[in-house]
Amino acid sequence: MTMNKLIKIFFASFATFAIASAAPAGGESMSGNYLNNRQPLLQKTYIELPLGSIKAEGWIQEQLVRMKNGMTGHLDEVYEKVMGLRNGWLGGDGDVWERGPYWIDGLLPLAYILNDQALIEKVKPWIEWTLASQKPNGYFGPDTDRSYEPGLQRDNAQDWWPKMVMLKIMQQYYTATNDTRVIGFLTNYFKYQLAELPKNPLGKWTFWGEQRGGDNLMIVYWLYNITGDKFLLDLGELIHKQTFNWTDIFLNQDHLSRQHSLHCVNLAQGFKEPIVYYQQNKDPKQIQATKKAVHDIHNTIGLPTGLWGGDELLRFGKPTAGSELCTAVEMMYSLEEMLEITGDIQWADYLERVTYNALPTQVTDDYSGRQYYQQTNQVAVTRDWREFSTPHEDTDILFGELTGYPCCTSNLHQGWPKFVQNLWYATADNGIAALVYAPSQVSAKVANGITVNIKEETAYPFEETIRFNISFADKKVKQAFFPFHIRIPAWCKNPVVKLNGEPVTIDAYPGTVARVNREWKNGDVLSVELPMEVVVSRWYDNSAVVERGPLVYALKMNEKWEKKTFENEKAGEYGKWYYEVTSDSPWNYALLHRSFSPEQIKTSFTVEKSSVVPIYPWNVENAPIRIKTKAKRVNNWTLVRGSAGPVPFFTQQGNDVGEEETIELIPYGCTTLRITEFPVR
């Protein structure tokens, strides 16, 4: 490429933490082509696109199709007692609390991303009943408590919490359909809240609403940006005041350094509240609090998947602590909101860590069953007693429809669809942003309202190259000037950017966004190469974890899946069947300390890649990447009640080991049985 051509292409790298630019004069909420924050809220650098603008491709499209064909698309049949016509959110006399809204919160975005009419029709009765349920005072939803019935939640109908989930659903529904009824519906409800909350605060019926108030708050701000109704800002302050003080918890208290102090899913949902409120409050301590929480979690309760020990209640992050599936999907959602609001790329890195490691392993390949708790060192999935803070008759770790506790059966569905919805953003400077990577395509307005289509070709996170193919919806448009924001992950030291096959020098630094300003032409191809290197991080008791790019790696084990049936007295509570997973593979290995030195790591860990990434990569058989390294068996490291025993991390030497062997590591998300946190010898 000639220098003259290079001059026409301006590349700039910028840090994205400084986000507090003022909204346009007059309080208008439009920022270019899409709705941004209205004054006095802080303007966002990135703006979520309407639901349906982003479509999945490749392996992630296969993921969505499996959801459609599995539990997500058929939960009204699989879990009919709760999700059938008796559900209170359909006007029935059954379940009135969170589980019905949880399901629709994932089914609705799945339906519109896939543009699947059958799924859309399945969603509509929940929307229509909810709209029709609104009373003259603004209240909506079930309002009648009924006597206990096994397997159903028929009380606390008036609780604020399940309505928060339905608010999220209505917001998504509006962005997909522009159904104006939603705006009046939400306006009337928020007027009701403003009048009612002083008398009946968020924590009146349950503590869930009090701890999860951030979910309520973000929809208040979203509506304010549409209507400009000033009372919504007053409501925002009131909701924040009544919400559990996550800012103080993160900044000043010790909850994250002691066990049983918080509920694991509440923490995942509470994560975003300081940053959501930051839009109105503008106090940097809201940002500081959340960043401090990340630091503290890593050193206490944290797990290498980006989650934490939380078998319902917080636990120190030892590798046999449980981590709840609801925690994964709720943390993903919090990170997605935090990324949009702040533009801080660390949240994108964190989001990929949770999504590409924790999420795939906790659901069966066909989406027929899920696991309530996962362990990072998980060498057997059996009905053995384990040291979980809230055990459910030794069913917590089994794969089934209702094993452990059924909240996850209802809530898991939002994970992948909302992740797809956050692969792309509009930008405040009338451009487009790819901040999280997966095969996809997007249709969005850029420049002065021109619709651009971009197809993202990649097998990321298994492939290091991402190709963006540019075209315009209007065949008459041949070119348009707009910025294209691309994320450089913090783990990538030497990114390479190419335009139409030609390398271009760019000042792009790890953990920043590179902004490509140019006059884009129909047929342009922008490619980004993100070289991934093997690194070793340290976790609980100084255990060693192997990472490469966004993926954590774990010991590959033979997996024997066996389907079993529950006895009759348990079937009603835990489902009719479950899977146990066992192995005849040795697992008690220690990694070699000498392998970690900078001069040895590249030769001590050999990376092998499949020539083609399978359309479904998330199992042992299809794992597209393998890392081979030397290890030694630790002879006195054995099973304790179905789990790997306490790992002998306390010593880096000893005679309790066997001869050196070659072991094989594969992506954590491809495993069910695994050792992830290794002792070192």
QUIZIWO-V361999 format. One line per field, one symbol per residue. phi: phi as a letter, one per 40 degrees, with the letter a starting at -180 (. if undefined). psi: psi as a letter, one per 30 degrees, with the letter a starting at -180 (. if undefined). burial: # if it has 24 or more other C-alpha atoms within 12 Angstrom, else .. Layout:
phi->???
psi->???
burial->???
//
This chain:
phi->.cccccccbbbbbacbccbccccddggcccbgcbcbccdccccccbbccdchcbbcbfcccdcccccdcbddcbccccbddcccccdccbgcbccbbcccddcccbccccccccfccccdcccddccccccccccdchcagdbbcbccbdgbbbbfdcdcccccccccccccdcccbfccdcccdcdccccccdcccdcbcdcccacccccbcdcccccdcdcdcccgcccccccdcccdcccdccccdccbbbdcbacgcacccdccccdcddcdcddccgcdcccdccccddcccdcbccbccgcacacgccbdcccbccbcddcccccdccccccccccgcccccdcccccccbccccbbcdcfcaabcbbbcbbbabacbcbcccbcbfgbccccacbdgbcdcdcbcccdccccdcbcbbcbccgbbbbbbbacaabbacbfcgccbbbbccabdccbcbbbbbcabcccccbaacacbcbcbdccccbcbbbbfgccbcacbbdgbbcbbcaccbdgdbbbbbbdbbcbbbbbdfgcbbcbagcbcbbccbcbbcbcbbccdcbcccbgcaabbbbabccbcbbcccccccdcbccccbbcbbccbcdcbccadcbdcbbbbacabcccccbcbfgbdcdccccbbaibcbcccbcbbbbddccbbbabbbbcbb
psi->kleeeeefjkkkkkkgejfhkkllkfgkfkjcflkakkkgkkkkekkklkkffkkllbefeeeeeeeefbeefgffeeheeefaffkfgggagbkgbfeeeeeffeeeeeefefhjeeeefeeeeeeeeeeffklfffkllkgkkllkkkfljglhegkeeffeeeeeeeeeeefefhjffeeeeeeeeeeeeeeeeeeilegeelfeeefgfeeeefeeeeeefeegjffeeeeeeeeeefkkieeeeeeflgefgllgflkeeeeeefefeeeefeeeegkffeeeeeeeeeeeeefdfklfffaljiidlklkhlfgklkkeeeeeeeeeeeeeeeeefgjfffeeeeeeeefdeeefgkleghfllkeklkejjfkjlhlklikfilihgfeflkaeglckgeeeeffffdeefeefgflkllfghakkjfkklkllkjlklbhgkjkkkkjjlgkgfkfkkkjkklkejffkflkklkjkkkjlffjeilkkkjhfkkkkkikkkglkkkjjljklkfkjkkkkikkkklklkbkhglkkkljbfkkklkklkkjkkklkkleffeeeglfllkkkllgkkfikklkefffkeffeeffjkkkkkekklfjfhleegjfkkkklklkkjegjlkjhflklkkiffkgllgglalklklkklkeffleklkejklk.
burial->........###.#####.#####...##################################################.##.#####.#############################...##.#######.##.##...######.......##########################.....##.##########..#...###....#######################.####################...###.#..#####################...#########.########################################################################################..#######.######################################################..#######################......##############..#####....###.###############.##################################.#......#......##########...########.##....#..####......#######.#############..#....########..#....#.....###################
//
